[in-house]
Amino acid sequence: MSRAPSRLSRYARPLLGLALPLTLALGWELAVWLGWSNGRLVPPPSRVFATIVELARSGELTRHIAATLYRVGLGFVLGVVAGTLLGAIAGYWSLARRLLDPTIQALRAIPSIAWVPLFILWLGIFETSKIALIAVGVFFPVYLGVMGAILSVDRKIVEVGRIFRLSGPAMIRRILLPAVLPAYVVSLRVGLGLGWMFVVAAEFMGASEGLGYLLIDGQQLGKPAQIVAAIVIFAILGKLTDWLIEIATVPLLRWQDAFGRERGGA
């Protein structure tokens, strides 16, 4: 008897997250329908939905989404690999941290748009510069998350590993890796979010396709519905990819006896 309500609540929780955006959308649709606003600058959801359907029927939407997903996906992988390696080195080796970290922290403060002219000059205006810019955005939170997680590992746990005479690889596999994983997953999600933000700046670099291109095209042609449609698709894709990371990492974190897990299962 208790399994049915728990299963129902498990499916109801994701739907609860849709309550706020749907309420806001219906409220604005009603406001335009009642004539409280003409909906010219901020189009109602029905007009935005019609724009998305029109773009989908013409095949443009698939092409733009595919281009953006390719850039974000490849930039995310490159940024994660570089951030994980350098973050692990800086966290585990104090000399490397003293050498690398000040420079990386200074570079982290540079706005994303400031990299654009430099990457265009170095890598050209095509895909390589766009992917490099996204990788830079992903790199910094992953690097900081990995390094900070290693530095925050409880010293007592490490001492226990030394007492049991664990080798270096065994120490990493059995102690450091489980201790770092929760913070690492968070840094991946933050890095992915920044990757979606940086792709907009990347697609401002002379792109002829992509959701960022849709934003610019809507601005230049005075199509607010197209601009809002691109923003909505960005939000949906960003949430879906974040959810995929969350789902993929659940088996790695089942050992956690955390407060949030208990509250989520209530």
Secondary structure, 3 states (H helix, E strand, C coil): CCHHHHHHHHHHHHHHCCHHHHHHHHHHHHHHHCCCCCCCCCCCHHHHHHHHHHHHHHCHHHHHHHHHHHHHHHHHHHHHHHHHHHHHHHHHCHHHHHHHHHHHHHHHCCCHHHHHHHHHHHHCCCHHHHHHHHHHHHHHHHHHHHHHHHHCCCHHHHHHHHHCCCCHHHHHHHHHHHHHHHHHHHHHHHHHHHHHHHHHHHHCCCCCCCHHHHHHHHHHCCCHHHHHHHHHHHHHHHHHHHHHHHHHHCHHHCCCCCHHHHHHHC
